[in-house]
Amino acid sequence: MKDYSNRVGIGRPKGYKMSDESKQKISDSKTGQKQDEKTRERISKGVKKERHTGAPINIIMTTDIESLNEIPTKSGYVNVAIPNPVCGQPSFVMRKHVALMEKELGRKLQPGEEVHHWSSKDNNEMMILTLCKDRKHHRKLDRSRRNIKKEIQKSIDWSKKHKLNNCDLEQDVVLVWKAVLSGEIDAIQEG
C-alpha cells in the first residue's frame, strides 16, 4: 500500500481506491445523521445547492462596473466588489464578466446560464463575452475557441517560418471572433 502521509492538501489523491472497510466506516458514521426537510428534499430530487447570486439587479444596473477595483483570482478570473448602498453592509463580490453580462441583459442570469470568454479569463470586454444557455453549450464554445486558436497558431508558425511580422495569438482569436460576430467571416466565405 502506498504511503500518502507526506501529502500536502486536503482530500484523497487522484486514483485512490478506498477499501471496503473504510467505506463501511464512513457509512456507519453517517448513520443516524439528521437533515432538515429542505436538505432531504434536495437530496431526493438530486437538486444542487443554490449558487451565490451576487448583487441584486437594481444595484448592478446603477453601478459603473468598469470603474470598480478589480480583484484577480487564482483561477485567472477577475472579481469586482460592488458597493452595497445599505450603510454598514459588506459589498457584493462577484465575477466581473457575470456582472457585465447581467447589466447588458438587464436581468440576473438564469440557473444554468454561463458566460463564455472568447479570450483570456481576465479580458472582460463585452464584445468577447457570450451568454451560454447551459454547461454543454459552454463546452462546445470552448472547443470552437481551441479550434480557432489551432488554426491561427498554424498561420503564426507559417509566418514565423517565412520571417513575416510577429503575431499575437490571443489578439488574433479576438479579431477572428469579432469578425464572426459582425458577419464579416460569412461574407468572406460566400464571396
Beta strands, then each sheet from edge to edge (+ up, - down):
strand 1: 70-72
strand 2: 78-82
strand 3: 92-95
strand 4: 114-117
strand 5: 129-132
sheet 1: 1+ 2- 3+
sheet 2: 4+ 5-
end
